[in-house]
């Protein structure tokens, strides 16, 4: 019997699916199956355990995350020289996409960005200061962010103004996913006379973001420039790239999440 507290709408289904699909869950399930077969002296149990152990190891490495990110179509970095050339032009804006916030950060007595959002915001501020273009942010309460009481944009508006001294010009806070980011944020910019948008999100997310943003930008007559953050110069050549790490684990999970979201069309 399904507990009454479990919400099996889209957000609940997505949470369950991700729990089962993201590493290390598939490898733990494979290991359990292999162990069951070994205990009953059935063929295949040993190699299943071996694959599960190898997969668990690799799913915690920067190298596996890098290979997955390349498979997603790794975007090119926006050259700093190109950024500087935009200063003095008045028809552009920087748009940062949300990647989650914490409802409450005890040491700060309030909400705060997750690591993903913090990286995107820092780069967006860097771009805004070097181009002189206004800064916008798009992020509401995501489908699985059921613990949030306020949209991401409310938290980031405060962080941008208080911590960076750069208030947001636009704060779109009703979108729940990437497609809604595009549908709800770009019309705000177009209505303000913006013609060119530098789109800031992570390298792993950029392909999916462009799939959502490019048709909407074309409809509104906007030009998009991708500005990915989180790129690696090299994550394959050193021994440490192939050993488990917190950074590797996070990157692999994020890459698998983006693969799933791409094929789901979300």
C-alpha positions as CSV (number, residue, x, y, z in Angstrom):
1,X,0.0,0.0,0.0
2,X,1.3,3.4,-1.0
3,X,1.6,5.8,2.0
4,X,-0.9,8.6,1.9
5,X,1.9,11.1,2.3
6,X,3.5,10.2,-1.0
7,X,2.5,12.5,-3.8
8,X,2.3,10.6,-7.0
9,X,1.7,13.5,-9.3
10,X,4.5,14.4,-11.8
11,X,6.8,15.7,-9.0
12,X,6.4,12.6,-7.0
13,X,6.9,10.3,-10.0
14,X,10.0,12.2,-11.0
15,X,11.5,11.9,-7.5
16,X,11.0,8.2,-7.5
17,X,12.4,7.8,-11.0
18,X,15.5,9.8,-10.1
19,X,16.1,7.9,-6.9
20,X,16.1,4.6,-8.9
21,X,18.0,5.9,-12.0
22,X,20.8,8.0,-10.6
23,X,24.1,6.5,-9.4
24,X,24.8,4.6,-7.3
25,X,21.3,3.1,-7.1
26,X,21.5,1.0,-10.4
27,X,24.8,-0.5,-9.4
28,X,23.6,-1.3,-5.9
29,X,20.6,-3.1,-7.4
30,X,22.9,-5.0,-9.8
31,X,25.1,-6.0,-6.9
32,X,22.2,-7.2,-4.8
33,X,20.9,-9.2,-7.8
34,X,24.4,-10.7,-8.4
35,X,24.7,-11.6,-4.7
36,X,21.4,-13.3,-4.8
37,X,22.4,-15.4,-7.8
38,X,25.7,-16.3,-6.2
39,X,24.0,-17.4,-3.1
40,X,21.8,-19.7,-5.1
41,X,24.7,-20.9,-7.2
42,X,23.3,-19.5,-10.4
43,X,25.4,-18.4,-13.3
44,X,26.3,-14.8,-13.9
45,X,26.3,-13.7,-10.3
46,X,30.1,-13.1,-10.1
47,X,30.3,-10.9,-13.2
48,X,27.3,-9.0,-12.1
49,X,29.0,-8.2,-8.8
50,X,32.1,-7.2,-10.7
51,X,30.3,-4.9,-13.0
52,X,28.5,-3.4,-10.1
53,X,31.7,-2.7,-8.2
54,X,33.4,-1.2,-11.3
55,X,30.3,1.0,-12.0
56,X,30.1,2.2,-8.5
57,X,33.8,3.2,-8.6
58,X,33.6,5.0,-11.9
59,X,30.4,6.8,-11.0
60,X,32.4,8.6,-8.3
61,X,35.1,9.9,-10.6
62,X,35.8,13.1,-12.5
63,X,36.9,11.1,-15.5
64,X,33.5,9.4,-15.9
65,X,31.8,12.7,-15.4
66,X,33.9,14.3,-18.2
67,X,33.2,11.5,-20.6
68,X,29.5,11.8,-20.0
69,X,29.6,15.5,-20.4
70,X,31.4,15.1,-23.8
71,X,28.6,12.7,-24.8
72,X,26.1,15.4,-24.0
73,X,27.8,17.8,-26.5
74,X,30.2,19.9,-24.4
75,X,29.8,23.5,-25.3
76,X,32.7,26.0,-25.9
77,X,33.5,28.6,-23.3
78,X,32.6,32.2,-24.0
79,X,36.0,33.8,-24.7
80,X,36.8,36.7,-22.3
81,X,37.9,38.8,-25.3
82,X,34.4,38.5,-26.8
83,X,32.9,39.5,-23.4
84,X,34.9,42.7,-23.2
85,X,33.9,43.6,-26.8
86,X,30.3,43.9,-25.7
87,X,30.9,46.8,-23.3
88,X,29.1,49.9,-24.4
89,X,26.4,48.1,-26.3
90,X,23.0,48.8,-24.8
91,X,20.7,46.2,-26.2
92,X,21.9,43.1,-24.3
93,X,21.2,41.3,-21.0
94,X,22.7,38.5,-18.9
95,X,20.2,35.8,-18.0
96,X,21.1,33.2,-15.3
97,X,19.1,30.0,-15.0
98,X,18.3,28.7,-11.5
99,X,19.6,25.4,-10.3
100,X,18.1,25.2,-6.9
101,X,18.3,27.0,-3.6
102,X,18.3,26.0,0.1
103,X,15.1,27.0,2.0
104,X,17.2,27.8,5.0
105,X,21.0,28.1,5.6
106,X,21.4,28.1,9.4
107,X,24.7,30.0,9.4
108,X,23.1,32.7,7.3
109,X,19.7,32.8,9.0
110,X,17.9,32.6,5.6
111,X,17.8,31.0,2.2
112,X,20.8,30.5,0.0
113,X,21.8,29.1,-3.4
114,X,22.9,25.6,-4.0
115,X,26.4,25.1,-5.3
116,X,25.1,24.9,-8.8
117,X,23.1,28.1,-8.6
118,X,26.0,29.9,-6.8
119,X,28.4,29.0,-9.6
120,X,26.0,30.3,-12.2
121,X,25.2,33.5,-10.4
122,X,28.9,34.2,-9.8
123,X,29.6,33.9,-13.5
124,X,26.5,35.9,-14.4
125,X,27.7,38.7,-12.1
126,X,31.2,38.5,-13.7
127,X,29.7,38.8,-17.1
128,X,27.4,41.7,-16.1
129,X,30.3,43.7,-14.7
130,X,32.5,43.3,-17.7
131,X,29.8,44.0,-20.3
132,X,27.8,46.6,-18.4
133,X,24.7,44.6,-19.3
134,X,21.8,44.2,-16.8
135,X,21.4,40.9,-14.9
136,X,18.3,38.7,-14.9
137,X,17.5,35.4,-13.2
138,X,14.9,32.8,-14.0
139,X,13.8,30.2,-11.5
140,X,10.7,29.4,-9.5
141,X,9.8,26.4,-7.5
142,X,10.9,23.3,-9.4
143,X,8.7,20.2,-9.8
144,X,10.6,18.3,-7.1
145,X,11.4,21.2,-4.8
146,X,8.4,20.6,-2.6
147,X,10.1,21.9,0.5
148,X,10.5,25.5,-0.9
149,X,8.1,28.1,0.2
150,X,9.4,30.9,-1.9
151,X,10.7,30.8,-5.5
152,X,14.4,30.6,-6.3
153,X,14.3,34.1,-7.8
154,X,13.4,35.6,-4.4
155,X,16.4,34.1,-2.7
156,X,18.8,35.1,-5.5
157,X,17.4,38.6,-5.7
158,X,18.6,39.1,-2.1
159,X,21.9,37.4,-2.7
160,X,22.7,39.4,-5.8
161,X,21.8,42.7,-4.1
162,X,23.3,42.1,-0.7
163,X,26.3,39.9,-1.4
164,X,27.3,41.1,-4.9
165,X,26.0,44.6,-4.8
166,X,24.4,44.0,-8.2
167,X,20.5,44.0,-8.0
168,X,18.7,41.9,-10.5
169,X,16.9,43.8,-13.3
170,X,14.6,40.9,-13.9
171,X,13.6,38.1,-11.5
172,X,11.3,35.5,-13.1
173,X,9.9,33.3,-10.4
174,X,7.1,31.2,-11.8
175,X,8.9,28.7,-13.9
176,X,9.2,25.1,-12.8
177,X,11.6,23.7,-15.4
178,X,13.9,24.7,-18.3
179,X,11.1,24.9,-20.9
180,X,9.2,27.3,-18.6
181,X,12.4,29.3,-18.0
182,X,12.4,30.0,-21.7
183,X,8.7,30.6,-22.1
184,X,8.5,33.0,-19.2
185,X,11.8,34.8,-19.0
186,X,12.5,35.7,-22.6
187,X,9.3,37.7,-23.1
188,X,10.2,39.8,-20.1
189,X,13.5,40.7,-21.8
190,X,12.0,41.3,-25.2
191,X,9.4,43.6,-23.7
192,X,12.2,45.7,-22.2
193,X,13.8,46.2,-25.6
194,X,16.5,43.6,-25.2
195,X,17.8,42.1,-28.4
196,X,20.8,40.0,-27.3
197,X,20.9,37.6,-24.4
198,X,23.9,35.9,-22.9
199,X,22.5,32.6,-21.4
200,X,24.3,31.4,-18.3
201,X,23.9,27.8,-17.1
202,X,26.2,24.8,-16.6
203,X,27.9,23.1,-19.5
204,X,26.0,19.9,-18.8
205,X,22.7,21.7,-18.9
206,X,23.4,24.0,-21.9
207,X,22.3,21.7,-24.7
208,X,19.0,21.1,-23.1
209,X,18.6,24.8,-22.3
210,X,19.3,25.8,-25.9
211,X,16.7,23.3,-27.1
212,X,14.1,25.2,-25.0
213,X,15.4,28.7,-25.5
214,X,16.3,28.9,-29.2
215,X,12.7,28.5,-30.6
216,X,11.4,31.1,-28.1
217,X,14.3,33.5,-28.9
218,X,13.7,33.2,-32.6
219,X,10.0,33.9,-32.1
220,X,10.8,37.1,-30.2
221,X,13.6,38.2,-32.4
222,X,16.3,37.7,-29.8
223,X,19.9,36.5,-30.4
224,X,21.2,34.0,-27.9
225,X,24.9,33.6,-26.8
226,X,25.7,30.5,-24.7
227,X,27.8,31.1,-21.7
228,X,28.5,27.8,-20.0
229,X,30.0,27.5,-16.5
230,X,31.6,24.4,-15.0
231,X,33.8,23.4,-17.9
232,X,37.0,21.4,-17.2
233,X,40.3,21.9,-19.0
234,X,41.2,18.3,-18.4
235,X,39.6,15.6,-16.3
236,X,41.1,12.4,-17.9
237,X,44.8,12.5,-17.7
238,X,45.7,12.3,-14.0
239,X,45.4,9.4,-11.6
240,X,43.1,11.5,-9.3
241,X,40.7,11.9,-12.2
242,X,40.0,8.1,-12.0
243,X,39.7,7.9,-8.3
244,X,36.5,8.5,-6.3
245,X,35.9,12.0,-5.1
246,X,32.9,14.1,-4.0
247,X,33.3,16.3,-7.0
248,X,33.3,13.3,-9.3
249,X,30.3,11.8,-7.7
250,X,28.4,15.1,-8.1
251,X,29.4,15.5,-11.7
252,X,28.4,12.0,-12.7
253,X,25.0,12.3,-11.1
254,X,24.4,15.6,-12.7
255,X,25.5,14.3,-16.1
256,X,23.2,11.3,-15.8
257,X,20.3,13.6,-14.7
258,X,20.9,15.7,-17.9
259,X,20.9,12.6,-20.1
260,X,17.6,11.5,-18.6
261,X,16.1,14.9,-18.9
262,X,17.2,15.3,-22.5
263,X,15.6,12.0,-23.5
264,X,12.5,12.8,-21.5
265,X,12.1,16.1,-23.4
266,X,11.8,18.1,-20.2
